[in-house]
Amino acid sequence: MQKRIEALNIVQIVSNIGLVISFLFYLFTRHALSVSFYWLFIYSALLGNVWFLRKWLKGGLNIDKRKSKTIYSELDNYSMAFVVVYALVFLAIVFLQSLGVLAQDNFYVIILLFLFTIFFEVCLYISEEKVYKETKKLANQTMKKMTDDSKK
């Protein structure tokens, strides 16, 4: 648990809180300032999540070289897929906005991107949690095997 808390960063925490506040502010007021803050926090949330992944992949558990690499490559594959899909959706929205097809304050785009961001972050944390549990289980098995070998 301590490793996972250390992997969280201030950008991620502030951007998620700000994203929720600006989203709710937009829903109730539809003010242009809330739209600007919403897009700012979307940018920073993407940055914070990539930073979280980078830090977590550097600082996780690594007990058994062969099996842990398999587990980490699984996290790399999932997290990379999540980041790529999220970035492509985000870039498609920005591209359509730059062409003038979508307005920056389009109600449906803001709601769908907010829901997609929540889904993205939940999937990211679930995959990280799964890898953490698998690695912890592997670490316990390795420690048990080492203590059994030392008793003989």
TORBAVO-573040 format. One line per 5 residues: their letters; for each residue x, y, z of N, C-alpha, C. Coordinates in Angstrom, 3 decimals, m for minus. Layout:
a = X Y Z X Y Z X Y Z; ...
end
This chain:
mqkri = 0.823 m1.189 0.000 0.000 0.000 0.000 0.869 1.255 0.000; 1.965 1.190 0.745 2.852 2.347 0.841 3.447 2.699 m0.516; 3.846 1.685 m1.302 4.418 1.941 m2.623 3.409 2.619 m3.523; 2.157 2.172 m3.455 1.131 2.739 m4.320 0.830 4.186 m3.935; 0.834 4.490 m2.642 0.591 5.859 m2.202 1.753 6.750 m2.621
ealni = 2.979 6.237 m2.525 4.134 7.014 m2.931 4.125 7.277 m4.432; 3.524 6.379 m5.210 3.501 6.547 m6.657 2.539 7.650 m7.093; 1.525 7.952 m6.268 0.624 9.055 m6.597 1.416 10.360 m6.569; 1.045 11.271 m7.421 1.771 12.528 m7.467 0.789 13.687 m7.315; 1.334 14.840 m7.013 0.504 16.006 m6.740 m0.261 16.446 m7.985
vqivs = 0.333 16.272 m9.164 m0.352 16.644 m10.406 m1.597 15.794 m10.576; m1.470 14.527 m10.300 m2.592 13.598 m10.444 m3.707 13.933 m9.453; m3.362 14.170 m8.245 m4.356 14.452 m7.211 m5.069 15.774 m7.491; m4.299 16.822 m7.758 m4.888 18.137 m8.016 m5.724 18.118 m9.291; m5.227 17.454 m10.333 m5.973 17.440 m11.592 m7.282 16.672 m11.460
niglv = m7.300 15.591 m10.703 m8.548 14.846 m10.528 m9.567 15.630 m9.706; m9.108 16.270 m8.654 m10.016 17.099 m7.852 m10.517 18.279 m8.679; m9.593 18.939 m9.376 m9.976 20.067 m10.219 m10.889 19.670 m11.363; m10.671 18.487 m11.913 m11.508 17.997 m13.006 m12.951 17.798 m12.536; m13.115 17.203 m11.388 m14.462 16.981 m10.854 m15.135 18.317 m10.531
isflf = m14.397 19.212 m9.899 m14.973 20.511 m9.537 m15.346 21.306 m10.787; m14.449 21.358 m11.764 m14.757 22.130 m12.976 m15.877 21.483 m13.780; m15.951 20.155 m13.772 m17.045 19.464 m14.464 m18.383 19.800 m13.815; m18.446 19.728 m12.496 m19.689 20.060 m11.799 m20.046 21.537 m11.970; m19.035 22.392 m11.923 m19.271 23.816 m12.136 m19.832 24.058 m13.540
ylftr = m19.295 23.348 m14.533 m19.795 23.489 m15.903 m21.241 23.000 m16.009; m21.548 21.866 m15.368 m22.913 21.336 m15.451 m23.945 22.292 m14.879; m23.568 23.002 m13.821 m24.534 23.879 m13.179 m24.567 25.288 m13.760; m23.449 25.782 m14.273 m23.412 27.171 m14.725 m23.220 27.345 m16.226; m22.565 26.403 m16.866 m22.211 26.490 m18.295 m21.397 27.755 m18.594
halsv = m20.577 28.115 m17.663 m19.739 29.309 m17.779 m18.483 28.974 m18.592; m18.005 29.936 m19.383 m16.827 29.715 m20.238 m15.568 29.447 m19.419; m15.465 30.040 m18.250 m14.301 29.827 m17.398 m14.224 28.371 m16.929; m15.378 27.784 m16.630 m15.384 26.383 m16.205 m14.935 25.461 m17.337; m15.254 25.808 m18.578 m14.798 25.020 m19.734 m13.281 25.098 m19.856
sfywl = m12.740 26.278 m19.679 m11.280 26.456 m19.753 m10.573 25.650 m18.676; m11.083 25.710 m17.463 m10.490 24.919 m16.379 m10.662 23.424 m16.618; m11.791 23.031 m17.176 m12.036 21.619 m17.485 m10.949 21.092 m18.425; m10.677 21.819 m19.511 m9.674 21.352 m20.466 m8.276 21.408 m19.870; m8.008 22.364 m19.027 m6.718 22.423 m18.342 m6.523 21.188 m17.459
fiysa = m7.562 20.818 m16.716 m7.445 19.662 m15.835 m7.436 18.343 m16.605; m8.046 18.309 m17.782 m7.947 17.104 m18.627 m6.499 16.914 m19.070; m5.851 18.000 m19.520 m4.436 17.930 m19.911 m3.571 17.465 m18.739; m3.780 18.085 m17.596 m2.943 17.733 m16.447 m3.246 16.334 m15.925; m4.486 15.852 m16.067 m4.802 14.482 m15.645 m4.052 13.467 m16.499
llgnv = m3.990 13.722 m17.791 m3.239 12.828 m18.678 m1.768 12.821 m18.290; m1.216 13.987 m18.055 0.182 14.085 m17.631 0.400 13.373 m16.292; m0.475 13.600 m15.335 m0.341 12.964 m14.018 m0.451 11.456 m14.080; m1.328 10.931 m14.921 m1.471 9.478 m15.026 m0.258 8.833 m15.677; 0.309 9.481 m16.680 1.528 8.953 m17.292 2.678 9.003 m16.296
wflrk = 2.746 10.069 m15.527 3.771 10.198 m14.496 3.598 9.115 m13.432; 2.355 8.843 m13.044 2.060 7.777 m12.081 2.549 6.426 m12.608; 2.243 6.120 m13.860 2.684 4.851 m14.436 4.198 4.746 m14.464; 4.838 5.813 m14.858 6.300 5.800 m14.929 6.904 5.533 m13.554; 6.389 6.210 m12.551 6.922 6.048 m11.200 6.593 4.664 m10.636
wlkgg = 5.382 4.169 m10.895 5.006 2.859 m10.380 5.838 1.760 m11.010; 6.068 1.840 m12.308 6.843 0.802 m12.991 8.290 0.795 m12.544; 8.806 1.947 m12.116 10.173 1.996 m11.610 10.276 1.473 m10.185; 9.239 1.688 m9.367 9.379 1.445 m7.938 8.605 0.276 m7.394; 8.053 m0.599 m8.233 7.273 m1.721 m7.744 8.141 m2.829 m7.181
lnidk = 7.493 m3.884 m6.755 8.202 m5.043 m6.242 8.848 m5.818 m7.384; 9.971 m6.462 m7.125 10.617 m7.289 m8.130 11.403 m8.382 m7.413; 10.753 m9.505 m7.142 11.374 m10.571 m6.364 11.999 m11.631 m7.269; 11.171 m12.305 m8.040 11.652 m13.363 m8.919 11.842 m12.771 m10.306; 13.067 m12.786 m10.784 13.382 m12.080 m12.031 12.520 m12.540 m13.198
rkskt = 12.379 m13.826 m13.381 11.667 m14.339 m14.560 10.171 m14.056 m14.480; 9.527 m14.409 m13.368 8.079 m14.240 m13.259 7.682 m12.786 m13.090; 8.465 m12.011 m12.379 8.128 m10.596 m12.194 8.195 m9.845 m13.510; 9.144 m10.211 m14.354 9.218 m9.557 m15.658 7.972 m9.856 m16.470; 7.445 m11.076 m16.333 6.207 m11.411 m17.029 5.060 m10.562 m16.510
iysel = 4.980 m10.421 m15.197 3.910 m9.618 m14.597 4.059 m8.156 m14.997; 5.291 m7.638 m14.949 5.495 m6.240 m15.324 5.221 m5.999 m16.798; 5.569 m6.969 m17.655 5.279 m6.766 m19.076 3.781 m6.768 m19.316; 3.031 m7.546 m18.492 1.576 m7.527 m18.593 1.034 m6.151 m18.202; 1.568 m5.564 m17.131 1.157 m4.210 m16.735 1.542 m3.210 m17.805
dnysm = 2.751 m3.359 m18.359 3.172 m2.466 m19.429 2.211 m2.528 m20.615; 1.809 m3.736 m20.986 0.908 m3.895 m22.129 m0.449 m3.260 m21.852; m1.028 m3.549 m20.686 m2.327 m2.971 m20.340 m2.253 m1.455 m20.231; m1.274 m0.986 m19.487 m1.185 0.453 m19.263 m0.877 1.188 m20.555; m0.027 0.609 m21.385 0.273 1.261 m22.659 m0.968 1.304 m23.542
afvvv = m1.744 0.229 m23.543 m2.984 0.215 m24.328 m3.958 1.272 m23.808; m4.090 1.381 m22.487 m4.977 2.395 m21.903 m4.524 3.802 m22.281; m3.236 4.062 m22.146 m2.712 5.392 m22.437 m2.867 5.724 m23.919; m2.580 4.768 m24.790 m2.686 5.014 m26.232 m4.134 5.283 m26.634; m5.069 4.471 m26.149 m6.479 4.675 m26.491 m6.965 6.016 m25.951
yalvf = m6.623 6.321 m24.723 m7.051 7.599 m24.128 m6.462 8.774 m24.906; m5.174 8.688 m25.220 m4.530 9.784 m25.953 m5.121 9.929 m27.359; m5.425 8.817 m28.016 m6.022 8.904 m29.353 m7.410 9.530 m29.316; m8.209 9.154 m28.336 m9.535 9.771 m28.195 m9.388 11.255 m27.906; m8.497 11.585 m27.009 m8.265 12.982 m26.656 m7.779 13.781 m27.874
laivf = m6.814 13.222 m28.604 m6.290 13.921 m29.781 m7.332 14.040 m30.889; m8.189 13.044 m31.031 m9.266 13.127 m32.023 m10.218 14.274 m31.674; m10.532 14.406 m30.402 m11.410 15.507 m29.968 m10.741 16.852 m30.221; m9.469 16.977 m29.875 m8.748 18.233 m30.088 m8.651 18.535 m31.586; m8.417 17.502 m32.400 m8.339 17.699 m33.846 m9.670 18.186 m34.406
lqslg = m10.758 17.567 m33.989 m12.074 17.994 m34.457 m12.410 19.400 m33.978; m11.949 19.750 m32.795 m12.167 21.113 m32.302 m11.360 22.119 m33.113; m10.151 21.745 m33.515 m9.338 22.674 m34.299 m9.898 22.870 m35.703; m10.587 21.857 m36.223 m11.233 21.998 m37.527 m12.535 22.785 m37.447; m13.043 22.965 m36.258 m14.290 23.691 m36.071 m15.513 22.803 m36.121
vlaqd = m15.324 21.496 m36.219 m16.450 20.558 m36.241 m17.108 20.484 m34.869; m16.288 20.478 m33.832 m16.783 20.443 m32.453 m16.434 21.756 m31.758; m17.356 22.250 m31.006 m17.063 23.421 m30.185 m16.385 22.954 m28.903; m15.543 23.795 m28.349 m14.812 23.424 m27.137 m15.753 23.270 m25.948; m16.890 23.924 m25.983 m17.834 23.826 m24.878 m19.036 22.935 m25.213
nfyvi = m18.838 21.998 m26.136 m19.896 21.056 m26.497 m20.254 20.207 m25.278; m21.504 20.256 m24.900 m21.990 19.577 m23.695 m21.710 18.075 m23.727; m22.000 17.444 m24.844 m21.853 15.986 m24.955 m20.388 15.558 m24.964; m19.545 16.334 m25.590 m18.119 16.015 m25.609 m17.546 16.098 m24.199; m17.926 17.124 m23.478 m17.413 17.296 m22.112 m17.872 16.147 m21.220
illfl = m19.135 15.779 m21.311 m19.638 14.676 m20.478 m18.983 13.348 m20.871; m18.917 13.053 m22.167 m18.335 11.786 m22.604 m16.846 11.700 m22.291; m16.113 12.790 m22.458 m14.694 12.765 m22.130 m14.477 12.641 m20.622; m15.330 13.256 m19.836 m15.222 13.115 m18.383 m15.459 11.653 m17.979; m16.504 11.037 m18.511 m16.783 9.634 m18.198 m15.669 8.719 m18.692
ftiff = m15.139 9.021 m19.874 m14.040 8.220 m20.417 m12.789 8.373 m19.568; m12.547 9.571 m19.060 m11.389 9.795 m18.186 m11.539 9.006 m16.888; m12.726 9.009 m16.317 m12.969 8.226 m15.097 m12.761 6.739 m15.380; m13.303 6.260 m16.498 m13.131 4.854 m16.886 m11.656 4.532 m17.077; m10.924 5.409 m17.742 m9.495 5.215 m17.980 m8.732 5.100 m16.666
evcly = m9.002 5.994 m15.735 m8.275 5.966 m14.471 m8.633 4.748 m13.632; m9.891 4.342 m13.639 m10.287 3.142 m12.902 m9.596 1.909 m13.486; m9.574 1.793 m14.796 m8.887 0.667 m15.442 m7.397 0.669 m15.120; m6.806 1.844 m15.103 m5.390 1.976 m14.786 m5.103 1.497 m13.366; m5.918 1.927 m12.410 m5.708 1.530 m11.023 m6.015 0.046 m10.808
iseek = m7.001 m0.482 m11.512 m7.319 m1.912 m11.382 m6.171 m2.758 m11.913; m5.609 m2.381 m13.049 m4.488 m3.156 m13.585 m3.270 m3.055 m12.676; m3.029 m1.890 m12.109 m1.916 m1.731 m11.170 m2.146 m2.568 m9.917; m3.382 m2.585 m9.427 m3.723 m3.364 m8.229 m3.544 m4.858 m8.492; m3.959 m5.304 m9.657 m3.821 m6.722 m10.028 m2.352 m7.135 m10.058
vyket = m1.524 m6.315 m10.674 m0.094 m6.628 m10.744 0.529 m6.585 m9.362; 0.116 m5.650 m8.530 0.647 m5.554 m7.172 0.329 m6.827 m6.380; m0.924 m7.294 m6.491 m1.316 m8.503 m5.757 m0.582 m9.733 m6.273; m0.436 m9.843 m7.597 0.284 m10.986 m8.162 1.742 m10.989 m7.731; 2.363 m9.822 m7.735 3.764 m9.730 m7.346 3.939 m9.991 m5.851
kklan = 2.994 m9.510 m5.047 3.064 m9.763 m3.607 2.899 m11.255 m3.320; 1.990 m11.909 m4.030 1.797 m13.350 m3.872 3.068 m14.091 m4.267; 3.691 m13.676 m5.365 4.936 m14.279 m5.806 6.048 m14.049 m4.784; 6.080 m12.853 m4.195 7.087 m12.553 m3.176 6.894 m13.438 m1.948; 5.657 m13.637 m1.524 5.389 m14.498 m0.366 5.788 m15.937 m0.659
qtmkk = 5.501 m16.412 m1.869 5.894 m17.771 m2.242 7.412 m17.908 m2.252; 8.095 m16.914 m2.778 9.553 m16.949 m2.838 10.141 m16.929 m1.430; 9.607 m16.097 m0.549 10.106 m16.031 0.832 9.856 m17.340 1.570; 8.672 m17.924 1.328 8.338 m19.195 1.960 9.294 m20.285 1.501; 9.585 m20.291 0.202 10.504 m21.281 m0.353 11.904 m21.095 0.216
mtdds = 12.315 m19.830 0.380 13.637 m19.562 0.927 13.723 m19.996 2.389; 12.675 m19.785 3.177 12.702 m20.194 4.583 12.632 m21.725 4.703; 11.889 m22.361 3.804 11.853 m23.817 3.815 13.193 m24.422 3.450; 13.893 m23.804 2.499 15.223 m24.269 2.091 16.240 m24.059 3.207; 16.097 m22.989 3.961 17.051 m22.702 5.036 16.849 m23.613 6.239
kk = 15.623 m24.132 6.412 15.346 m25.036 7.526 15.900 m26.429 7.283; 16.139 m26.768 6.023 16.657 m28.104 5.689 18.099 m28.215 5.907
end
